[in-house]
Amino acid sequence: MSATLLPKDKNLSSIPVQEPTKLSDKYPILKPWKWSYTGTVNQINANSLDLTLASKDSNCPSSTIKYHEFIDQYVPEFKNNAHFSLKPALFTGMLQTLALANPGLNKYFKVYYGRELFTYKDGGVCSIDYVMSNDQQWIKKYNIGNKTAPFDKEAFDKDAQETHPKDWPRLQPRTRYFTEAELTDIKTIKITKPLILISHGLCGGSHETIIRATIDKIDLNLFDVAVINSRGCARTKIVTEKLFSAYSTDDLREVVNTKLKENPDRSIYMIGFSFGATILSNYLGEEGEKCPVRSAVTVCNPWDMIYSYEKMTFDFWASRLCSKSIVKFLVRTVEVNMPALENCMDPENTRATHVFTKDNLKKAKQFKTTVEFDDTFTAPYMGFKNAVEYYSNAGSINRLPNIKIPLLVINAEDDPVVGETSKNLKNAVLNNENVMYISTSLGGHLAYLTSNNDSWITKPIANYFKNFEEHIEK
């Protein structure tokens, strides 16, 4: 994706401001009129996309169903004006978001991964974690899900040690690299089962609670599932001078095309969470009519990155509790990968500026906001003069009009990272029949935590893919 300035008539991002525009952002006042644990769904859509229903009888003519009618019938949790209940103690979006960061939640969603190191054409690498919880060989070998015998951690750790690349970081629990034989099977055995590819958030990877909770609800007898861990994320090394950004669409494109080449007859679905949703949406918009993905879901996408930047910079709580932790992760990612990042591969490149220097890293350790990081690293590297210019052009709101596949969008109006749905975004959605936008009054950022420590949105997302695969004609 070319990091060029969009013409004014193609740039749908908000006009940036230099100071808080709301009194409630500038001062740390409490807003009890927004406290609640009972939420409401609001559908925003153009109301016109026709989906063709699959017919079991070849002699019967095919019929159609409107996109919003498909949602109402098969995913009733997302019906317009539907209600849902979250954990009463987490009665604000910020409390929901902070609670999601509790690593103890992962114990409720025990997902098992086999990891592939995927090499891009430019020499960089990502890791792809395939869900192996339903693999019969793994189930038998490690006693996965066996109620009469515990998980054989000793055998798993032994295999993990034998397959682990030298000098690479240790992996998250229940995750190990594939053996060569396992990886060969993954790539060469022709599988027609559809594949769901997941793109994680800015500070995340396959270990994220929301990702594990979503996988926990997906029917693994019907789908294969894999998480694409971006360069430098989920304990994947950066090996070239390239960091992830909102423009990392070529990375997604390479993975999707490779997986289709390995198994041309299978369908591809995708899910994007937070910043991963931005990259995914940009990719879908670039692909347009030729997009090979059947359908996709985005959750808590900062569509208008200007809007999100203002929230993270000017909101009292978001700037102190969210922005600081995110920038800490970003700086740490640069720090541990400096041996690769500081080696400028193309000193003659006039588009980008070499910014991964020890001086910039020293300065970065004092950063408190994400805009400081993007001003120093991301924007100049991508060829923009500052972070705001990068946000304005890279926001996926600008590619939304060209999305041509059925896209289910889920955003919470109390999201402390993304903020409320902007007027520009609403207008863009209302002009694209392919987009079903689910606005929820509550949920925080990627949270939606209920009293049983699960996420309310995970089951309807899983049902969406299941019913789309079973009822919509290819």
Phi, psi and omega per residue, in radians:
M1 nan 2.201 -3.087
S2 -1.337 2.248 -3.141
A3 -1.511 1.235 -3.141
T4 -1.999 2.775 3.138
L5 -1.266 2.319 3.106
L6 -1.376 2.541 3.015
P7 -1.133 2.693 -3.045
K8 -0.984 -0.644 -3.099
D9 -1.319 -0.168 3.115
K10 -1.859 -0.139 -3.125
N11 -1.658 1.923 -3.073
L12 -1.702 0.034 -3.113
S13 -1.169 2.738 3.112
S14 -1.183 2.786 3.043
I15 -1.389 2.137 -3.067
P16 -1.174 2.600 3.074
V17 -1.959 2.884 -3.083
Q18 -1.838 -0.087 -3.109
E19 -2.704 2.899 -3.130
P20 -0.981 2.396 3.131
T21 -1.744 -0.161 3.131
K22 -2.137 2.429 3.114
L23 -1.066 -0.602 -3.114
S24 -1.237 -0.312 3.049
D25 -1.451 -0.669 -3.060
K26 -1.278 -0.633 -3.092
Y27 -2.012 2.471 -3.065
P28 -1.340 1.013 3.128
I29 -1.531 2.653 3.087
L30 -1.472 2.575 -3.118
K31 -2.137 1.332 -3.057
P32 -1.093 -0.364 3.133
W33 -1.232 -0.163 3.081
K34 -1.842 0.028 3.100
W35 -1.327 2.276 3.080
S36 -3.040 2.830 3.005
Y37 -2.226 0.075 3.055
T38 -1.940 1.978 -3.044
G39 -1.821 2.909 -3.139
T40 -2.274 2.504 3.116
V41 -1.689 2.393 3.060
N42 -2.239 2.044 3.108
Q43 -1.456 2.338 3.010
I44 -2.159 2.019 -3.120
N45 -2.831 2.818 -3.113
A46 -1.345 -0.204 2.979
N47 1.200 0.432 -3.009
S48 -2.341 -0.180 -3.092
L49 -1.192 2.261 3.078
D50 -1.720 2.224 3.026
L51 -1.852 2.480 -3.141
T52 -1.611 2.147 -3.141
L53 -1.359 2.406 3.111
A54 -1.248 2.364 -3.136
S55 -1.848 2.311 3.115
K56 -1.387 -0.289 -3.141
D57 -1.954 1.988 -3.079
S58 -1.141 -0.314 -3.137
N59 -1.472 -0.247 -3.134
C60 -1.567 2.423 3.098
P61 -1.175 2.574 3.140
S62 -1.236 2.628 3.103
S63 -2.104 2.905 -3.102
T64 -2.118 2.819 3.080
I65 -2.484 2.399 3.091
K66 -1.155 2.596 -3.099
Y67 -0.991 -0.805 -3.103
H68 -1.189 -0.540 3.089
E69 -1.222 -0.626 3.073
F70 -1.079 -0.771 3.114
I71 -1.082 -0.833 -3.105
D72 -1.048 -0.694 -3.062
Q73 -1.388 -0.737 -2.997
Y74 -1.815 -0.314 3.088
V75 -2.298 1.181 -3.017
P76 -1.078 -0.358 3.090
E77 -1.059 -0.423 -3.107
F78 -1.793 0.276 3.067
K79 -1.133 2.660 3.099
N80 -1.079 2.315 -3.122
N81 1.224 0.215 3.035
A82 -1.170 2.635 -3.129
H83 -2.005 2.668 3.101
F84 -2.558 2.769 -3.112
S85 -2.104 2.370 3.097
L86 -1.952 -3.121 -3.108
K87 -1.156 2.109 -3.058
P88 -0.976 -0.611 -3.112
A89 -1.195 -0.350 -3.132
L90 -1.826 1.257 -2.929
F91 -1.632 0.151 3.024
T92 -2.345 2.807 3.122
G93 -1.077 -0.618 3.131
M94 -1.192 -0.750 3.103
L95 -1.089 -0.719 3.084
Q96 -1.033 -0.814 -3.095
T97 -1.137 -0.771 3.136
L98 -1.146 -0.664 -3.134
A99 -1.144 -0.570 -3.138
L100 -1.114 -0.431 -3.106
A101 -1.295 -0.126 -3.139
N102 -1.170 1.986 -3.113
P103 -1.132 -0.315 3.136
G104 -1.136 -0.319 3.137
L105 -1.166 -0.436 -3.089
N106 -1.106 -0.379 -3.119
K107 -1.146 -0.325 3.134
Y108 -1.435 -0.239 -3.030
F109 -2.322 1.449 -3.047
K110 -1.530 1.621 3.133
V111 -1.761 2.469 -3.131
Y112 -1.960 2.281 -3.055
Y113 -2.113 2.519 2.891
G114 -1.953 2.265 -2.996
R115 -1.799 2.360 2.984
E116 -1.959 2.338 2.965
L117 -1.549 2.074 -3.061
F118 -1.834 2.148 -3.114
T119 -1.704 2.176 3.106
Y120 -1.387 2.913 -3.133
K121 -1.092 -0.482 -3.131
D122 -1.501 0.077 3.117
G123 1.660 -0.223 3.099
G124 -1.285 2.936 -3.133
V125 -2.334 2.622 2.877
C126 -2.181 3.062 3.004
S127 -2.089 2.513 3.096
I128 -2.053 2.049 -3.128
D129 -1.744 1.944 3.120
Y130 -1.532 2.357 3.101
V131 -1.282 2.126 -3.082
M132 -1.986 0.190 -3.087
S133 -1.069 -0.388 -3.103
N134 -1.915 0.117 -3.135
D135 -1.341 2.164 -3.019
Q136 -1.117 -0.630 3.112
Q137 -1.158 -0.743 3.110
W138 -1.182 -0.701 3.136
I139 -1.027 -0.789 -3.110
K140 -1.240 -0.739 -3.045
K141 -1.241 -0.650 -3.027
Y142 -1.963 0.102 -3.116
N143 1.032 0.732 3.138
I144 -1.241 2.198 3.096
G145 1.249 0.202 3.140
N146 -1.410 2.025 -3.079
K147 -1.302 -0.325 -3.106
T148 -1.726 -0.183 3.137
A149 -2.458 2.466 -3.123
P150 -1.274 2.786 3.050
F151 -0.967 2.258 -3.105
D152 -1.423 1.391 -3.093
K153 -1.133 -0.598 -3.117
E154 -1.103 -0.793 3.112
A155 -1.155 -0.688 3.130
F156 -1.119 -0.814 -3.130
D157 -1.110 -0.611 3.108
K158 -1.107 -0.820 3.110
D159 -1.149 -0.639 3.122
A160 -1.097 -0.710 -3.141
Q161 -1.157 -0.689 -3.094
E162 -1.257 -0.457 -3.092
T163 -1.735 -0.095 -3.026
H164 -1.318 2.238 3.106
P165 -1.111 2.512 -3.113
K166 -1.096 2.343 3.062
D167 1.166 0.314 3.044
W168 -1.707 2.648 -3.112
P169 -1.072 2.626 3.081
R170 -1.170 2.684 -3.061
L171 -1.653 2.938 3.088
Q172 -1.167 2.813 3.132
P173 -0.980 2.552 3.089
R174 1.105 0.477 3.106
T175 -2.300 2.283 3.055
R176 -2.546 2.802 3.079
Y177 -1.264 2.583 3.060
F178 -1.185 2.651 2.881
T179 -1.298 2.875 3.116
E180 -1.062 -0.663 -3.138
A181 -1.158 -0.726 3.121
E182 -1.109 -0.742 -3.117
L183 -1.172 -0.640 3.080
T184 -1.080 -0.737 3.102
D185 -1.074 -0.756 -3.129
I186 -1.039 -0.682 -3.023
K187 -1.541 -0.488 -2.981
T188 -1.884 -0.478 3.113
I189 -1.255 2.143 -3.072
K190 -1.293 1.959 -3.085
I191 -1.960 2.236 3.108
T192 -1.701 -0.127 3.109
K193 -1.082 2.295 -3.134
P194 -1.063 2.629 -3.102
L195 -1.989 2.245 3.014
I196 -1.772 2.069 3.085
L197 -1.757 2.356 -3.070
I198 -2.028 2.306 3.081
S199 -1.924 2.092 -2.971
H200 -1.480 3.076 -3.129
G201 -1.387 3.103 -3.008
L202 -1.044 -0.673 -3.104
C203 -1.871 0.447 -2.924
G204 -2.188 -2.697 -3.099
G205 2.919 -2.871 -3.084
S206 -1.134 -0.283 -3.130
H207 -1.429 -0.165 -3.087
E208 -1.022 2.439 3.140
T209 -1.016 -0.776 -3.087
I210 -1.131 -0.587 3.120
I211 -1.249 -0.800 3.120
R212 -1.114 -0.678 3.141
A213 -1.153 -0.638 3.113
T214 -1.207 -0.803 3.118
I215 -1.038 -0.622 -3.130
D216 -1.034 -0.444 -3.101
K217 -1.687 -0.263 -3.091
I218 -1.317 2.409 3.119
D219 -1.295 1.771 -3.085
L220 -1.317 -0.137 2.989
N221 -1.370 -0.373 -3.124
L222 -1.757 -0.591 -3.048
F223 -2.160 2.595 2.768
D224 -1.612 2.589 -3.114
V225 -2.336 2.410 3.082
A226 -2.520 2.516 3.119
V227 -1.860 2.235 3.102
I228 -1.598 1.891 3.106
N229 -1.530 2.059 -3.068
S230 -1.091 2.874 3.087
R231 -0.877 2.181 3.077
G232 1.454 0.002 -3.087
C233 -1.896 2.761 3.098
A234 0.920 0.705 3.079
R235 1.123 0.654 3.013
T236 -1.860 2.288 -3.098
K237 -1.284 2.638 2.910
I238 -1.643 2.206 -3.062
V239 -2.043 -0.054 3.045
T240 -2.306 2.962 3.138
E241 -1.408 1.209 3.117
K242 -2.659 2.122 3.098
L243 -1.830 2.743 3.111
F244 -1.207 2.680 3.088
S245 -2.719 3.129 3.084
A246 -1.131 -0.254 3.131
Y247 -1.669 0.248 -3.101
S248 -1.415 0.686 -3.093
T249 -1.277 -0.521 3.110
D250 -1.115 -0.535 3.097
D251 -1.120 -0.808 3.080
L252 -1.088 -0.741 -3.086
R253 -1.059 -0.746 -3.137
E254 -1.103 -0.735 -3.134
V255 -1.150 -0.839 -3.126
V256 -1.043 -0.843 -3.110
N257 -1.122 -0.652 3.126
T258 -1.165 -0.758 -3.138
K259 -1.154 -0.592 3.077
L260 -1.252 -0.609 3.102
K261 -1.160 -0.658 3.113
E262 -1.180 -0.649 -3.131
N263 -2.423 1.418 -3.012
P264 -1.089 -0.396 -3.038
D265 -1.553 -0.085 -3.094
R266 -1.579 2.706 3.061
S267 -1.568 2.608 3.095
I268 -2.017 2.256 2.961
Y269 -2.056 2.803 -3.131
M270 -2.468 2.623 3.016
I271 -2.260 2.372 3.070
G272 -2.162 2.288 3.108
F273 -1.924 2.240 3.039
S274 0.942 -2.119 -3.098
F275 -1.107 -0.556 3.046
G276 -1.113 -0.513 3.071
A277 -1.224 -0.580 3.074
T278 -1.116 -0.849 3.130
I279 -1.077 -0.782 -3.138
L280 -1.066 -0.803 -3.110
S281 -1.137 -0.685 3.065
N282 -1.072 -0.727 3.110
Y283 -1.091 -0.817 -3.136
L284 -1.053 -0.706 3.133
G285 -1.195 -0.638 3.088
E286 -1.160 -0.698 -3.098
E287 -1.229 -0.634 3.101
G288 0.985 -2.262 -3.078
E289 -1.127 -0.457 -3.079
K290 -1.613 0.214 -3.090
C291 -1.089 2.214 -3.116
P292 -1.462 -0.043 -3.116
V293 -1.495 2.322 -3.119
R294 -1.223 -0.837 3.137
S295 -2.774 2.810 -3.103
A296 -2.547 2.805 3.084
V297 -2.271 2.370 2.995
T298 -2.072 2.508 -3.130
V299 -2.217 2.137 3.080
C300 0.963 0.815 3.088
N301 -1.349 2.214 2.992
P302 -1.336 1.262 -3.038
W303 -0.899 -0.881 3.120
D304 -1.712 1.692 -3.034
M305 -1.154 -0.400 3.030
I306 -1.137 -0.776 3.129
Y307 -1.066 -0.761 3.130
S308 -1.177 -0.699 3.103
Y309 -1.036 -0.754 3.131
E310 -1.135 -0.689 3.121
K311 -1.094 -0.810 -3.082
M312 -1.292 -0.343 -3.104
T313 -1.687 -0.708 -2.995
F314 -1.806 -0.421 3.124
D315 -1.222 2.266 -3.034
F316 -0.996 -0.876 -3.059
W317 -1.366 -0.727 -3.105
A318 -1.096 -0.714 -3.122
S319 -1.183 -0.540 -3.087
R320 -1.588 -0.601 -3.031
L321 -1.783 -0.439 -3.106
C322 -1.874 -0.919 -3.047
S323 -1.050 -0.712 -3.095
K324 -1.135 -0.696 -3.128
S325 -1.246 -0.619 3.126
I326 -1.183 -0.791 -3.114
V327 -1.167 -0.536 3.080
K328 -1.096 -0.740 3.093
F329 -1.112 -0.777 -3.106
L330 -1.083 -0.780 3.139
V331 -1.131 -0.699 3.110
R332 -1.114 -0.657 3.103
T333 -1.072 -0.758 3.098
V334 -1.136 -0.758 -3.069
E335 -1.063 -0.849 -3.071
V336 -1.283 -0.289 -3.133
N337 -1.927 0.267 -3.114
M338 -1.010 -0.635 3.130
P339 -0.942 -0.613 3.113
A340 -1.530 -0.739 -3.037
L341 -1.188 -0.580 -3.057
E342 -1.397 -0.180 3.096
N343 -1.546 1.658 -3.093
C344 -1.139 2.005 -3.067
M345 -1.302 -0.441 -3.053
D346 -2.425 1.400 -3.082
P347 -1.141 -0.264 3.125
E348 -1.548 -0.029 -3.095
N349 -1.193 2.000 -3.098
T350 -1.540 -0.234 -3.118
R351 -1.290 -0.675 -3.030
A352 -1.978 2.801 3.086
T353 -1.948 2.392 3.108
H354 -1.331 1.954 -3.028
V355 -2.053 -0.172 -3.077
F356 -1.488 1.295 -3.110
T357 -2.004 2.814 3.135
K358 -1.133 -0.582 3.113
D359 -1.142 -0.770 3.107
N360 -1.156 -0.632 3.115
L361 -1.148 -0.712 3.101
K362 -1.066 -0.739 3.112
K363 -1.161 -0.642 -3.063
A364 -1.140 -0.446 -3.124
K365 -1.173 -0.173 3.088
Q366 -1.770 -0.016 -3.088
F367 -1.163 2.535 3.088
K368 -2.104 -0.218 -3.110
T369 -2.292 2.703 3.129
T370 -1.179 -0.511 -3.130
V371 -1.145 -0.561 3.078
E372 -1.124 -0.723 3.116
F373 -1.112 -0.828 -3.092
D374 -1.208 -0.532 3.050
D375 -1.117 -0.654 -3.056
T376 -1.500 -0.711 -3.033
F377 -1.906 -1.160 -2.935
T378 -1.088 -0.911 -3.050
A379 -1.063 -0.947 -3.133
P380 -1.113 -0.603 3.110
Y381 -1.123 -0.636 -3.130
M382 -1.448 -0.124 3.107
G383 1.699 0.243 3.098
F384 -1.754 2.721 -3.081
K385 -1.363 -0.424 3.093
N386 -2.806 3.055 -3.075
A387 -1.115 -0.710 -3.103
V388 -1.084 -0.695 3.094
E389 -1.128 -0.690 3.075
Y390 -1.089 -0.834 -3.141
Y391 -1.042 -0.762 -3.072
S392 -1.081 -0.661 -3.068
N393 -1.591 -0.520 -3.039
A394 -1.531 -0.262 -3.113
G395 -1.000 2.363 -3.053
S396 -1.256 -0.148 3.015
I397 -0.994 -0.530 -3.109
N398 -1.292 -0.379 3.101
R399 -1.756 -0.151 -3.106
L400 -1.002 -0.717 -3.110
P401 -1.046 -0.374 -3.076
N402 -1.775 0.154 3.069
I403 -1.308 2.150 -3.003
K404 -2.031 0.129 3.070
I405 -1.957 2.791 3.089
P406 -1.080 2.088 -3.108
L407 -2.149 2.122 3.072
L408 -1.700 2.092 -3.087
V409 -1.931 2.308 3.110
I410 -2.194 2.080 3.097
N411 -2.395 2.490 3.123
A412 -1.748 2.388 -3.116
E413 -1.303 -0.241 3.097
D414 -1.853 0.398 3.137
D415 -1.185 2.034 -3.087
P416 -1.324 -0.150 3.122
V417 -1.751 -0.732 -3.052
V418 -1.623 -0.633 -3.090
G419 1.523 -3.095 -3.106
E420 -1.282 2.850 3.105
T421 -1.198 2.120 -3.105
S422 -1.339 2.802 3.108
K423 -1.106 -0.681 3.130
N424 -1.065 -0.718 -3.139
L425 -1.174 -0.773 3.122
K426 -1.020 -0.757 -3.141
N427 -1.126 -0.683 3.137
A428 -1.129 -0.713 3.120
V429 -1.122 -0.754 -3.101
L430 -1.183 -0.162 3.113
N431 -1.903 0.210 3.091
N432 -2.303 1.898 -3.076
E433 -1.166 -0.269 -3.083
N434 -1.460 -0.146 -3.034
V435 -1.900 2.166 2.995
M436 -1.869 1.944 -3.073
Y437 -1.737 2.054 3.102
I438 -1.782 1.869 3.095
S439 -1.705 2.127 3.113
T440 -1.912 2.493 -3.099
S441 -1.224 -0.448 -3.106
L442 -2.298 2.956 3.048
G443 2.465 -0.425 -3.093
G444 1.186 -2.743 -3.139
H445 -1.749 1.863 3.116
L446 1.094 0.358 -2.989
A447 -1.775 -1.478 -3.088
Y448 0.990 0.691 -3.049
L449 -1.304 2.321 3.141
T450 -1.792 3.125 -3.075
S451 -1.121 -0.365 3.117
N452 -1.674 0.320 3.095
N453 1.127 0.360 3.044
D454 -1.770 3.018 3.089
S455 -1.845 2.219 -3.056
W456 -1.048 -0.573 -3.015
I457 -1.381 -0.268 -2.990
T458 -1.177 -0.732 -3.118
K459 -1.154 -0.823 3.096
P460 -1.107 -0.566 3.079
I461 -1.110 -0.806 3.115
A462 -1.069 -0.718 3.123
N463 -1.155 -0.580 3.100
Y464 -1.049 -0.873 -3.128
F465 -1.147 -0.728 -3.125
K466 -1.052 -0.831 -3.100
N467 -1.288 -0.562 3.079
F468 -1.118 -0.781 -3.140
E469 -1.146 -0.672 -3.050
E470 -1.475 -0.462 -2.985
H471 -2.026 -0.261 -3.105
I472 -1.827 2.274 -3.088
E473 -1.194 2.449 3.129
K474 -1.362 nan nan
